[in-house]
Amino acid sequence: MWITWRRCPVLGMLDDIALLAWVMNSLDQELTALRRWLERQAPQQLRAIEHLPDTPEQLQLQRHEKN
């Protein structure tokens, strides 16, 4: 007989906790990699990255203003 999530809600909760732990660990790894990448960038590159526009349309407007 198969154990279903309805008959044993603790298993369902454990499954949810495991998934949440995996997601949080993945996000932590990605953020750590981003921080390391940012630390390796030259100051000029960081200034350019920090001043990128919020939308593609704003980027197009900035390109047209420079030309």
SVG drawing of the C-alpha trace seen along z (x, -y; Angstrom):
<svg xmlns="http://www.w3.org/2000/svg" viewBox="-6 -63 46 65">
<polyline fill="none" stroke="black" stroke-width="0.4" points="0.0,0.0 1.4,-3.4 1.6,-6.2 -0.1,-9.2 0.5,-12.8 -3.1,-13.0 -2.6,-10.1 0.7,-11.3 0.9,-15.1 4.3,-15.1 5.9,-13.7 4.4,-16.4 5.8,-19.0 9.2,-17.4 9.1,-17.5 8.3,-21.2 11.1,-21.9 13.6,-20.0 12.6,-21.9 12.8,-25.3 16.2,-24.4 17.4,-23.5 16.1,-26.8 17.7,-28.8 21.0,-27.0 20.9,-27.6 20.2,-31.3 23.0,-31.6 25.4,-30.0 24.3,-32.3 24.6,-35.4 28.1,-34.3 29.2,-33.9 27.8,-37.3 29.7,-38.9 32.9,-37.3 32.4,-38.4 31.8,-41.9 34.9,-41.9 37.0,-40.9 35.6,-43.7 37.6,-46.9 36.1,-50.1 35.4,-51.5 33.3,-48.5 31.4,-48.6 30.5,-52.2 29.2,-51.3 27.2,-48.4 25.7,-50.5 24.5,-53.2 22.7,-50.9 19.1,-52.0 16.2,-50.2 14.4,-49.3 15.5,-48.5 13.7,-51.5 15.7,-53.8 18.9,-52.1 17.8,-52.9 17.2,-56.6 20.6,-56.8 22.2,-55.4 20.4,-57.9 21.4,-60.8 25.1,-59.9 25.0,-59.8"/>
</svg>
